[in-house]
Amino acid sequence: RRQAAFVAVAIARARAASATHLLHLDDDELFYLPFGAKVLHVALRLSGRAPNLIVQNLEATYPESNVNEMNLSSPFASVVAYRNNRSQFAGYNQGKAIGALHWPQLQPAGSARFRHS
């Protein structure tokens, strides 16, 4: 519930800042564009009929020995690998959604998706 409220506020702030899309990532996730931003821009234009564009995110893997000693101001400094194998994800194994802010009724649908009413 708290996360949905946070995303709802983020939607309002993103619209106020004239953003066109919103991506919700956790602090241990990396949004990696192996084919470049141009491919993402084309996909976002083509996805205009849906409130979501699903993208695969990478989840950081930290060494077990120093999780409690991590530098939280730079969480990726301790990363030993990124996981993109869906069977190994601890949480969002179906990717994350980029929400299209032009949908007037866009709302969070859990922490990894958007919906419209």
C-alpha positions in Angstrom: 0.0 0.0 0.0 2.8 2.4 0.9 4.6 1.7 -2.3 1.4 2.3 -4.4 0.9 5.6 -2.7 4.5 6.5 -3.4 4.1 5.6 -7.1 0.8 7.6 -7.3 2.7 10.7 -6.0 5.5 10.0 -8.5 3.0 9.9 -11.4 1.7 13.3 -10.4 5.2 14.8 -10.0 6.3 13.3 -13.3 3.3 14.8 -15.1 4.0 18.2 -13.4 7.5 18.0 -14.8 6.2 17.3 -18.3 7.6 13.8 -18.4 6.0 11.4 -20.9 6.8 8.1 -19.1 7.6 6.8 -15.7 9.8 3.8 -14.8 9.7 2.4 -11.3 13.0 0.6 -10.3 14.2 -0.5 -6.9 17.5 0.6 -5.6 19.1 -2.8 -6.4 18.0 -2.8 -10.1 19.7 -1.6 -13.2 17.9 -0.4 -16.3 20.3 -1.5 -19.1 19.7 -0.7 -22.8 21.9 -3.2 -24.7 20.6 -1.9 -28.0 20.7 1.8 -27.1 18.2 4.4 -26.2 17.0 4.8 -29.8 15.4 1.3 -29.7 13.7 2.3 -26.4 12.3 5.5 -28.0 10.9 3.6 -30.9 9.3 1.0 -28.6 7.8 3.8 -26.4 6.2 5.4 -29.5 4.8 2.1 -30.8 3.4 1.3 -27.4 1.1 4.3 -27.3 -2.0 2.1 -27.1 -1.1 0.5 -23.8 -0.5 2.0 -20.3 2.6 -0.2 -19.9 5.8 -1.1 -21.8 7.4 -4.1 -20.1 11.2 -4.0 -20.0 13.6 -6.5 -18.6 15.6 -5.1 -15.7 18.7 -6.5 -14.1 18.9 -7.2 -10.4 22.1 -6.6 -8.5 23.7 -9.5 -6.7 25.8 -8.6 -3.6 28.3 -10.8 -1.9 26.7 -12.4 1.2 29.6 -11.5 3.4 29.3 -7.8 3.3 25.6 -7.0 2.7 25.4 -5.3 6.2 28.5 -3.3 5.5 27.5 -1.9 2.1 28.0 1.8 1.3 24.3 2.8 0.9 25.3 6.1 -0.7 26.7 4.0 -3.6 24.9 0.7 -3.6 26.4 -0.6 -6.9 30.0 -0.2 -5.6 29.7 -3.7 -4.0 27.9 -5.5 -6.8 29.5 -8.7 -8.0 27.1 -9.5 -10.8 23.7 -8.7 -12.2 21.0 -11.3 -12.7 18.7 -11.3 -15.6 17.8 -15.0 -15.5 14.1 -14.9 -14.7 14.2 -18.1 -12.6 16.8 -16.5 -10.2 14.9 -13.2 -9.5 13.9 -12.8 -5.9 11.0 -10.6 -6.9 9.9 -9.2 -10.3 10.7 -12.0 -12.7 8.5 -10.6 -15.4 10.3 -7.4 -15.9 9.3 -3.8 -15.0 6.8 -1.5 -16.6 7.3 1.9 -18.1 4.0 3.8 -17.5 2.7 6.0 -20.3 1.7 9.3 -18.6 -0.6 10.3 -21.4 -3.2 7.9 -20.0 -5.3 10.2 -17.8 -6.3 7.4 -15.4 -2.9 5.8 -15.0 -2.5 4.2 -11.6 0.0 1.8 -10.0 -0.8 -1.9 -10.2 1.5 -3.3 -7.7 5.1 -2.2 -7.6 6.1 -3.4 -11.1 3.1 -2.5 -13.3 0.7 0.3 -14.2 -3.0 0.2 -15.1 -5.7 2.6 -16.2 -9.4 2.6 -15.2 
